[in-house]
Amino acid sequence: MPVVQSGSAACVTQVAIVEVPRGSWSNLIEILVRNVTSVDGPEQHKRVALETLQYICEDFDPSVLEPASTSILSAVVSGMKSGDEQTRL
C-alpha cells in the first residue's frame, strides 16, 4: 500500500484512540466497515479502511471495540473475499 494511504490510516487511528472512547467519533467503525464492504466503492478506499480497522484493533482496548466486533469481523471477511489482490487479506 502506498505510504500516503498507510500514513492516513495511522493518523486516523491516532485521532480515534483519543476521540472514540470519549464518544466524539462514535460512527467511525461504522464508516470504515461500510467502506470495506461497499460493493460499489473504490478498491483504494476499501484498502485504506481495512488497514485503519487493523490499526484500531491492534491499538484499542478490546472493551471499546466489543460492541462493534460483529461489524468489524464482517469487514475482515469481506476483505478476505475481495477480488483485488491488494485488498484481500
Secondary structure as a PSIPRED ss2 file (coil, helix, strand):
# PSIPRED VFORMAT (PSIPRED V4.0)

   1 M C   1.000  0.000  0.000
   2 P C   1.000  0.000  0.000
   3 V H   0.000  1.000  0.000
   4 V H   0.000  1.000  0.000
   5 Q H   0.000  1.000  0.000
   6 S H   0.000  1.000  0.000
   7 G H   0.000  1.000  0.000
   8 S H   0.000  1.000  0.000
   9 A H   0.000  1.000  0.000
  10 A H   0.000  1.000  0.000
  11 C H   0.000  1.000  0.000
  12 V H   0.000  1.000  0.000
  13 T H   0.000  1.000  0.000
  14 Q H   0.000  1.000  0.000
  15 V H   0.000  1.000  0.000
  16 A H   0.000  1.000  0.000
  17 I H   0.000  1.000  0.000
  18 V H   0.000  1.000  0.000
  19 E H   0.000  1.000  0.000
  20 V H   0.000  1.000  0.000
  21 P H   0.000  1.000  0.000
  22 R H   0.000  1.000  0.000
  23 G C   1.000  0.000  0.000
  24 S C   1.000  0.000  0.000
  25 W C   1.000  0.000  0.000
  26 S C   1.000  0.000  0.000
  27 N C   1.000  0.000  0.000
  28 L H   0.000  1.000  0.000
  29 I H   0.000  1.000  0.000
  30 E H   0.000  1.000  0.000
  31 I H   0.000  1.000  0.000
  32 L H   0.000  1.000  0.000
  33 V H   0.000  1.000  0.000
  34 R H   0.000  1.000  0.000
  35 N H   0.000  1.000  0.000
  36 V H   0.000  1.000  0.000
  37 T H   0.000  1.000  0.000
  38 S C   1.000  0.000  0.000
  39 V C   1.000  0.000  0.000
  40 D C   1.000  0.000  0.000
  41 G C   1.000  0.000  0.000
  42 P C   1.000  0.000  0.000
  43 E H   0.000  1.000  0.000
  44 Q H   0.000  1.000  0.000
  45 H H   0.000  1.000  0.000
  46 K H   0.000  1.000  0.000
  47 R H   0.000  1.000  0.000
  48 V H   0.000  1.000  0.000
  49 A H   0.000  1.000  0.000
  50 L H   0.000  1.000  0.000
  51 E H   0.000  1.000  0.000
  52 T H   0.000  1.000  0.000
  53 L H   0.000  1.000  0.000
  54 Q H   0.000  1.000  0.000
  55 Y H   0.000  1.000  0.000
  56 I H   0.000  1.000  0.000
  57 C H   0.000  1.000  0.000
  58 E H   0.000  1.000  0.000
  59 D H   0.000  1.000  0.000
  60 F C   1.000  0.000  0.000
  61 D C   1.000  0.000  0.000
  62 P H   0.000  1.000  0.000
  63 S H   0.000  1.000  0.000
  64 V H   0.000  1.000  0.000
  65 L H   0.000  1.000  0.000
  66 E H   0.000  1.000  0.000
  67 P H   0.000  1.000  0.000
  68 A H   0.000  1.000  0.000
  69 S H   0.000  1.000  0.000
  70 T H   0.000  1.000  0.000
  71 S H   0.000  1.000  0.000
  72 I H   0.000  1.000  0.000
  73 L H   0.000  1.000  0.000
  74 S H   0.000  1.000  0.000
  75 A H   0.000  1.000  0.000
  76 V H   0.000  1.000  0.000
  77 V H   0.000  1.000  0.000
  78 S H   0.000  1.000  0.000
  79 G H   0.000  1.000  0.000
  80 M H   0.000  1.000  0.000
  81 K H   0.000  1.000  0.000
  82 S C   1.000  0.000  0.000
  83 G C   1.000  0.000  0.000
  84 D C   1.000  0.000  0.000
  85 E C   1.000  0.000  0.000
  86 Q C   1.000  0.000  0.000
  87 T C   1.000  0.000  0.000
  88 R C   1.000  0.000  0.000
  89 L C   1.000  0.000  0.000
